[in-house]
Amino acid sequence: MKTVIATQDAPAAVGPYSQAIAVGDMLFCAGQIPLDPVTGNLVEGDITTQATRVLENVKGVLAANGMTFTDVVKSTVFMVDLAEFAAMNAVYSKYFAEPFPARSTIQVAALPRGSRVEIEVTAVRS
């Protein structure tokens, strides 16, 4: 059975999708961009600032299902400029510990609302 996961600790969905869907012990999180969950506005700033907001949003979605970053088994990072990869990775490494989840990082032409980074995760309850 699918359960919709929704929290005020992450931005509300801005389209026809859910913040996350839980199925059994698995959680499939929609991609998060650096929107402030209170205002719904894009957090301005460099990749470090934006990646931090994105991962705080992911943290909120995970917590809404009683999970943490240790439950994440796969993440996908979308970036508009892979030249910023090292700075994004420095932020990312503050949220994830070994054993690290599998990860894909993809450069894209653009992201919603002019974001520089978007991250989606899949988690399995430990």
Secondary structure, 3 states (H helix, E strand, C coil): CEEEECCCCCCCCCCCCCCEEEECCEEEECCECCECCCCCCECCCCHHHHHHHHHHHHHHHHHHCCCCHHHEEEEEEEECCHHHHHHHHHHHHHHCCCCCCEEEEEECCCCHHHCCEEEEEEEECC
